């Protein structure tokens, strides 16, 4: 099993003049630390206009800075929005980052998750999937060592040579964001890596791994001419400390992340409130006071605990044959020092066991892809809750939505 770290760049209110400056530079320091400790991936999102929830609207700039401060860690777009970026700009930016990082880029792609982000780019929530697929077909030939042209339903591209070209050939590995769980199976069908941002249980992971790999091996239908990237990665809340009690105390930011995700995600087309009208941190404080039991369930969920507790939880994911677990701990107001301490403790006491098992996992994967290992078709319907343990929403939050 491999491990990544994940960044939304969350900044709850109140904001101060130095808040964003400190957050971005702390995050760079964390990526640099993770590289030294042997973590495999650093994932950075692209979101626009999502106050408090995500201040990461220029991931290529952040990953470009990280490329000059790291040596081995894979620098991963998780994701670039193909609905709000022209394919030729995506291809050029990704190629440039790949050159600067000496071939360490992973290219995650997505549609965007809300009308708040899509509307300013004249994209509707209803047609974002068809725009995404047209953009993939338009973009892939741009990585080749010759000019190309494209005449699609949404993109018209005249005969041009997009430069520069990436160091990795034919291009960095492709992934797709799965903001809805059924998209995991869609990723397998399209032959791309699945970035599961749903915080699923180990039992759910088992079902979705089967659905994903069965889609690749039995129902493959690629969008364009690209090599398949058979990988399924799942995001998990993460906070590692010497004791379970200490880890749970440090995990409040993860509860804010869950709250904000559900707060925004349940509205029609996931539309956010009018800019500047809602203080999500204040709404979270109200909800937390009204729902102490849900808060406790939240901080005990995911990979939160001592090294021994996290090790036991990870073994369940390992038995499901998940390829990668991505740690979310830059959330809410989690302090930089606690994030670094957690990364160090996990890398020292837990990660070596699972890195050592990677050879056996790759053998399993080769067996699945070759057809030597047949995976059961499991009904995924019982495993479609994307909001974890936050099942209650305070009346004032529902009203704000």
Secondary structure, DSSP 8 states (H G I E B T S, - for coil): -EEEEEE-----SS--TTHHHHHHHHHHHHHHHHHHHT--EEEE----SBTTTB--S-HHHHHHHHHTT-SSSEEEEEEEESSSS-HHHHHHHHHHHHHHTTS-EEEEEE--S-HHHHGGGT--SSSHHHHHHHHHHHHHGGGSSS-EEEE-SS-EEEEE---S--SSSS-SEEEEEESSTTHHHHHHHHT-EEEE-S---HHHHHHHHHHHHHHHHHS---SSS------EEEEEEEEE-SSHHHHHHTTHHHHHHHHHHHHHHTSGGG---STTS--HHHHHHHHHHH-HHHHHHHHHSSEEE-HHHHHHHHHHHHHTT-SEEEEEEE-TT--HHHHHHHHHHHHHHTHHHHHHTHHHHHHHHHHHHHTSS-------GGG---STT-----HHHHHH-
